Amino acid sequence: MLNIVLHEPEMPANTGNIGRTCVATGTRLHLIGPLGFMINDKTLKRAGLDYWDKLDVTIYDDYADFLEKNPGAKIYMATTKAKKAYTHVNFEDDCYIMFGKESAGIPEEILVDNEENCIRIPMVGDIRSLNLSNSVAIVLYEALRQNNFENMNLSGNLHRLHWKE
């Protein structure tokens, strides 16, 4: 199972959207505190719709607590400071993909010790960053694709009509 890690997320709507994406993809969500909101925030719940109770989520006091409870975890760190694109790594089916808080990203004190596992989403010009929930979706779906969308529905049905044969 893939794992999404949010390091000190600040915006409940982003975390709610990410939670919904995690439920839809069978991905575990890890929240590293301090959080910039209360976990029962109505904005978080609204963004997560009625999926929040189906979410496999773990909350940690801080980064040290996360590392202690997930020893040996293969962690990819998404950052605009990375030298290689997220498409240039092979995501293991049990890896952790970490994203930093909206205002500052993952602290450089963490990044500097993990350069080999830092990945970026390519962008043009001087754009500072993408929205956090969009960034998670982009990288997560690449990891899912690399793992052949295991255990996911790959076809759908129309609601009122039928596909032509």
ZINORFEN-V40110 format. One record per run of one state. SS is the DSSP state (h for helix, s for strand, l for the rest). FROM is the first residue (numbers start at 1). TO is the last residue. If there is no record, write none. Layout:
ss = (SS:SS)
from = (FROM:FROM)
to = (TO:TO)
//
This chain:
ss = (l:s:l:h:l:s:l:h:l:s:l:h:l:s:l:s:h:l:s:l:s:l:s:l:h:l:h:s:l:h:l)
from = (1:3:8:12:26:28:33:42:55:57:61:63:70:75:79:85:86:89:96:100:101:102:105:106:108:112:115:118:121:132:147)
to = (2:7:11:25:27:32:41:54:56:60:62:69:74:78:84:85:88:95:99:100:101:104:105:107:111:114:117:120:131:146:165)
//
